[in-house]
Amino acid sequence: DAGVTQSPTHLIKTRGQQVTLRCSPISGHKSVSWYQQVLGQGPQFIFQYYEKEERGRGNFPDRFSARQFPNYSSELNVNALLLGDSALYLCASSPAGHFTGELFFGEGSRLTVL
Amino acid sequence: AQSVTQLGSHVSVSEGALVLLRCNYSSSVPPYLFWYVQYPNQGLQLLLKYTTGATLVKGINGFEAEFKKSETSFHLTKPSAHMSDAAEYFCAVTDAGGTSYGKLTFGQGTILTVHP
């Protein structure tokens, strides 16, 4: 069975640009979460979507937005990129609405902002 | 608010030696606790989790962890390290009420190096 897939795997942008990252959850999983992992740190929670609704938001500026589609795939958008946005962006899916903590992670999209 | 502190950003052991990775948490509500492992250029994989019941939990690859409420700790151990255990390990916490909606709070991570 396919795991969580993310695209693109690597990308380079310049300051001020916008980026869209994509995630396809495991088949049957309705919840998608996004995390930012800066080099040398643990992942930081950005968003969680369940049944196409935002259910949780971390401490990130409004430049970060996301959405979930009817097929449960998701996009993360970041506008007006800053150097500090350079990170590995991880998508994770889980099957249930009641969150038990087990997340299934993709391999991430590595964003470099120059 | 919840937080996780992993003591030691780098741990080095010899193959066959005991692995001990330390994790302390802070939570105002009963926690669910997790250890995830990240191999180079890969996403995170769940090693084990504590939700309710037995405080000693066993995970994959011979790892186990013990939830000690009085010490607010959830240390990860493995009796005998293998070269393939070399990776970065993350301790994480969420609230047991299930209202955190996909939010895990992770520690800073501990890089485990295994020497032959």
Chai-1 contact restraints between the chains, C-beta under 6 A:
chainA,res_idxA,chainB,res_idxB,connection_type,confidence,min_distance_angstrom,max_distance_angstrom,comment,restraint_id
A,S31,B,G102,contact,1.0,0.0,6.0,A-B,restraint_1
A,S33,B,G102,contact,1.0,0.0,6.0,A-B,restraint_2
A,Q41,B,Q108,contact,1.0,0.0,6.0,A-B,restraint_3
A,G42,B,F90,contact,1.0,0.0,6.0,A-B,restraint_4
A,G42,B,F106,contact,1.0,0.0,6.0,A-B,restraint_5
A,G42,B,G107,contact,1.0,0.0,6.0,A-B,restraint_6
A,G42,B,Q108,contact,1.0,0.0,6.0,A-B,restraint_7
A,G42,B,G109,contact,1.0,0.0,6.0,A-B,restraint_8
A,P43,B,F106,contact,1.0,0.0,6.0,A-B,restraint_9
A,F45,B,K103,contact,1.0,0.0,6.0,A-B,restraint_10
A,Q48,B,Y101,contact,1.0,0.0,6.0,A-B,restraint_11
A,Q48,B,G102,contact,1.0,0.0,6.0,A-B,restraint_12
A,R55,B,Y101,contact,1.0,0.0,6.0,A-B,restraint_13
A,G56,B,Y101,contact,1.0,0.0,6.0,A-B,restraint_14
A,G56,B,G102,contact,1.0,0.0,6.0,A-B,restraint_15
A,G56,B,K103,contact,1.0,0.0,6.0,A-B,restraint_16
A,L90,B,G43,contact,1.0,0.0,6.0,A-B,restraint_17
A,H98,B,G98,contact,1.0,0.0,6.0,A-B,restraint_18
A,F99,B,G98,contact,1.0,0.0,6.0,A-B,restraint_19
A,F99,B,S100,contact,1.0,0.0,6.0,A-B,restraint_20
A,F99,B,Y101,contact,1.0,0.0,6.0,A-B,restraint_21
A,F99,B,G102,contact,1.0,0.0,6.0,A-B,restraint_22
A,G101,B,Y32,contact,1.0,0.0,6.0,A-B,restraint_23
A,G101,B,F34,contact,1.0,0.0,6.0,A-B,restraint_24
A,G101,B,K49,contact,1.0,0.0,6.0,A-B,restraint_25
A,G101,B,T94,contact,1.0,0.0,6.0,A-B,restraint_26
A,E102,B,L46,contact,1.0,0.0,6.0,A-B,restraint_27
A,F105,B,G43,contact,1.0,0.0,6.0,A-B,restraint_28
A,F105,B,L44,contact,1.0,0.0,6.0,A-B,restraint_29
A,G106,B,G43,contact,1.0,0.0,6.0,A-B,restraint_30
A,E107,B,Q42,contact,1.0,0.0,6.0,A-B,restraint_31
A,E107,B,G43,contact,1.0,0.0,6.0,A-B,restraint_32
A,G108,B,G43,contact,1.0,0.0,6.0,A-B,restraint_33
